[in-house]
């Protein structure tokens, strides 16, 4: 009567040990999944932090480029005003040159007229 009970206890102990090993394996699997989930979460957090840093840098570069573009546009406008001013000066100089030529021609005609006999204009 002692052997069957001992055999049953041994079978129950083996079953309990097998169930404990299965539970341990399941716990190890769950722990492994949890650790992988934690690694992935940290990777996502690092990626997010990296993206946020790149986004801040890009915003700062955009602000600098916008400021530089604005300054450049101001320079272009200033150069355009200077060009228009120079064109005005050149146009005035041309009118002045034309006036000088007209005056010179008038003086030449007047001298030619003086060199004519008497005060008459005798053009053939």
Wavefront OBJ file of the C-alpha trace (Angstrom):
o trace
v 0.000 0.000 0.000
v 2.954 2.222 0.496
v 4.273 1.854 -3.055
v 1.197 3.063 -4.928
v 0.935 6.100 -2.733
v 4.622 6.888 -3.142
v 4.323 6.375 -6.898
v 1.335 8.703 -7.028
v 3.196 11.326 -4.987
v 6.185 10.939 -7.276
v 3.946 11.405 -10.327
v 2.321 14.448 -8.718
v 5.753 15.849 -7.882
v 6.927 15.254 -11.475
v 3.735 16.898 -12.799
v 4.171 19.838 -10.417
v 7.816 20.162 -11.454
v 6.821 20.011 -15.126
v 4.118 22.641 -14.538
v 6.634 24.815 -12.650
v 9.114 24.508 -15.526
v 6.375 25.408 -18.011
v 5.380 28.382 -15.850
v 9.047 29.448 -15.606
v 9.383 29.161 -19.390
v 6.222 31.237 -19.838
v 7.523 33.846 -17.371
v 10.874 33.958 -19.220
v 9.009 34.398 -22.520
v 6.838 37.160 -21.087
v 9.888 38.837 -19.521
v 11.705 38.627 -22.862
v 8.692 40.160 -24.657
v 8.478 42.882 -22.001
v 12.224 43.649 -22.329
v 11.898 43.806 -26.127
v 8.906 46.130 -25.744
v 10.986 48.314 -23.388
v 13.884 48.405 -25.906
v 11.491 49.352 -28.695
v 9.946 52.054 -26.511
v 13.400 53.479 -25.739
v 14.263 53.345 -29.456
v 11.057 55.235 -30.254
v 11.807 57.788 -27.541
v 15.349 58.282 -28.919
v 13.988 58.598 -32.439
v 11.406 61.133 -31.272
v 14.056 63.136 -29.405
v 16.290 63.046 -32.484
v 13.422 64.168 -34.708
v 12.517 66.964 -32.288
v 16.135 68.131 -32.248
v 16.316 68.043 -36.057
v 12.992 69.904 -36.217
v 14.297 72.627 -33.879
v 17.492 72.891 -35.941
v 15.489 73.113 -39.153
v 13.258 75.835 -37.680
v 16.344 77.783 -36.586
v 17.905 77.418 -40.062
v 14.635 78.478 -41.658
v 14.529 81.570 -39.448
v 18.126 82.441 -40.416
v 17.404 81.864 -44.106
v 14.250 83.963 -43.886
v 16.217 86.768 -42.250
v 18.963 86.483 -44.887
v 16.376 86.474 -47.680
v 14.737 89.559 -46.239
v 18.109 91.322 -46.066
v 18.887 90.225 -49.629
v 15.515 91.515 -50.840
v 16.314 94.833 -49.138
v 19.663 94.962 -50.945
v 17.985 94.146 -54.264
v 15.454 96.938 -53.703
v 18.274 99.333 -52.811
v 20.219 98.314 -55.936
v 17.085 98.778 -58.047
v 16.618 102.293 -56.628
v 20.296 103.032 -57.330
v 19.940 101.672 -60.891
v 16.876 103.809 -61.505
v 18.694 106.823 -60.078
v 21.698 106.162 -62.332
v 19.403 105.756 -65.327
v 17.886 109.131 -64.446
v 21.351 110.686 -64.187
v 22.361 109.150 -67.527
v 19.177 110.449 -69.158
v 19.855 113.937 -67.759
v 23.456 113.725 -68.989
v 22.218 112.747 -72.465
v 19.795 115.696 -72.501
v 22.623 117.912 -71.312
v 24.896 116.565 -74.066
v 22.196 117.168 -76.665
v 21.740 120.689 -75.321
v 25.511 121.263 -75.445
v 25.639 120.045 -79.040
v 22.688 122.273 -79.914
v 24.404 125.252 -78.279
v 27.675 124.400 -80.030
v 25.910 124.190 -83.383
v 24.133 127.463 -82.691
v 27.448 129.134 -81.786
v 29.085 127.695 -84.902
v 26.226 128.976 -87.033
v 26.519 132.345 -85.326
v 30.279 132.480 -86.004
v 29.712 131.478 -89.582
v 27.112 134.174 -89.838
v 29.553 136.786 -88.462
v 32.168 135.772 -90.973
v 29.752 136.354 -93.800
v 29.996 139.682 -95.575
v 28.288 142.314 -93.594
v 25.514 141.205 -91.342
v 23.707 139.303 -94.060
v 23.189 135.617 -94.142
v 24.251 134.510 -97.549
v 23.798 130.800 -97.781
v 23.939 129.454 -101.300
l 1 2 3 4 5 6 7 8 9 10 11 12 13 14 15 16 17 18 19 20 21 22 23 24 25 26 27 28 29 30 31 32 33 34 35 36 37 38 39 40 41 42 43 44 45 46 47 48 49 50 51 52 53 54 55 56 57 58 59 60 61 62 63 64 65 66 67 68 69 70 71 72 73 74 75 76 77 78 79 80 81 82 83 84 85 86 87 88 89 90 91 92 93 94 95 96 97 98 99 100 101 102 103 104 105 106 107 108 109 110 111 112 113 114 115 116 117 118 119 120 121 122 123 124
